[in-house]
Amino acid sequence: MATPQAAQTIRPQQDAEPLLDCSKLVRRFGSRTAVDGVSLDVAPGETYGLLGPNGAGKTTTIKIVCGLLEADSGTVRVAGLPVRAAPGPAKRLIGYVPQEVALYPDLTVRENLLFFGRLYRLPRRRLERRVEEVLELIDLTARGEDRVDSLSGGMRRRLNIGAGLVHSPTLLVLDEPTVGVDPQSRHAIMESVRRFGDQGMAVIYTTHYMEEAERLCDRVGIIDHGSLIAEGTPRELVALVAEKDQVQLVASGDLTRYAEACRALPEVEGADVDRSDEGTVHAVVRDARSLLPRLLDLAHANRVQIRSVEIVEPDLEAVFLHLTGTALRE
Amino acid sequence: MRPVLAIALKDLRQRLRDRSAWVIVFLAPVVITALMSMAFSGTAAFHAKVAVVDLDHGTAAAGLLQTLRSPQLADTVSVRSYPATEEAAQAVRHGPEQAGIVIPAGFTAAVAGGRPEPVTVLSSVDYPLQAQLANAVATSFVAQVNADRLSVATALTAGALPADLPRLSAQAAELRLPVQARPADASGYALKGVSYFGPSMGMFFVLFTIGFAARGYFSEQRQGTLDRIAAAPLGRGTVLLGKSLATFAYSLAGLATTLTAAHFVFGARYADPLGVAALCVGMSVAVVCLTTLVIVVSRTERQAEQLSSVVVFALVLLGGNFVFASAGPAALRRLALFTPNGWALRGFTDLGTGVSGLAAVRDPLLGIAACSAVVALVAAVLFRLRRTP
């Protein structure tokens, strides 16, 4: 994405009144509780990451924040305005970027931006000016008259974000904006999100990629089974497992059974399988070096062939493993 | 109001970029109306080519020929004489003639003497109506001759002298049977086929708008654009209003196109243009209500597609879009009153037969309004039931 002109860097105003204030949100679907007492706040200029696996309750939380779903209990305030009681003024401040590319493929890039801008009743001149600014920001000025179905996947993702920016929101809500995006576009999206924060926009960013959360977010909330189980800056969260080691075992065989066996060891705080690349078992342990022979014995007993072992610095992945006992990428 | 218009214009723009929508709502009804118009204009310009074989050459035969060539039948029948029956039969069988009349030898003598000598009518399987016409003309002539003979016989029985027979016969021949029936329309002018099938086909294809709109709604839900719209600060019902406005405008444009083409190109005739416009508006409102019902009842794009197809075909079959409502059985005519298109066709039929003003459209508009209200009520109740856990 293009660099915006005269970008002003504004750091999170930690002491300022929160722009987004969610308190004890609960949402049930039948007997399943999708969001269970989530409370969080985001300050102006702050980028807040909501990190959790698929089905953890991130999207439901986001939909409650944006007024797309009603919470069974709890409140959401944007700049002090209650989303439920005064949805109009509160929604005007929110820019929503859904997980899927929510655009009209048979309309042009410009027509899409104009349409979403009109929903916010922007005056015509201002809307046209703003559409040009957004096109420049998402680096699609040259493709303004092209139909969306002729754009590449990365361009569509950028336009998807652009459509949430047309009305100049003060709170940008991005729901997994990099899912299914190539590395180059992913990098571009992350850079622009960083800039939105620098310009004073409050950003709430859901992801299940911990490296995105680590790189982008001033604060991260870890959500699992609908509950916010930890919150803090990435550094604060990693400090939770500072005394622990993270062991990565690249292996083949019945890794699920092996991870289960690992978890049964008292020194192991969490172990799970990541099958995203080659099979890897992640484990958060106390004193990896003395525990390693037992982990290898356990592998042998479970007929698991270990190809490599690495002891790495704890990161948010390790934090999640430590807190939930399972890996983030499920 | 701006967001409502934005949603409506966006929907219309999308539909107008969809070629299949153009074909179904604008092109297909005009083409079908054209075909219907051609079929029915054939009936209006009915003409029979009749071969005549005169094997009698007497005065009675000359009388029949004179009848066939009379000015009254000049527009309907053209007559060509053939010397022999076989030649005439050949011309009827293979063209150019469509029917034939063979006046047998001794026909005049038979008329005078009373010995029956029947006229033969030659027919072709391709032109049954023309054969019926030839038969009717011959039968009518024979009926006239029989009437003359009856007059003469009555005179003779009453005491007239045989010497007066030629004079009595000539006098009787000048008398004509009274006209027994004259076709006349009770309400101004006869309904043209195109005046019925123009709006009928227009409505049939406009009902497909239900499917377009319902599928479009679920497609937006799937794509996430509906959520994106809902995230904007819009009033309650803005999305529904915007989408309904687009469906209404699209239906109205489809009907208006078909009826304009039916009138200006194919000669459909209606007594009151305002009545036609009112029926089109009423029918478009009904399409909006039906679309809402299909969206409320369905859960997926596929369900919406299937349900809208069922609704369209049920309505056109019950409403009489494929046949003249008056040609159907009484039960079907009653069922048509439960459909908005059935009511609209009733209105178009009245307007097409010269009835004008409120009398032509009041009942149909009330009927359409009642059907639309019931559909909207059912949709509202189902919507509430679905939202209640």
Interface residues (C-beta under 8 A of the other chain):
Chain A: K63 C66 G67 L68 P87 G88 P89 A90 K91 R92 I94 Y96 P98 Q99 E100 V101 A102 L103 Y104 D106 L107 E111 F115 F116 R118 L119 Y120 R121 A163
Chain B: R2 P3 A6 I7 K10 R13 Q14 R17 D18 Q223 G224 T225 D227 R228 I229 A230 A231 A232 P233 L234 G235
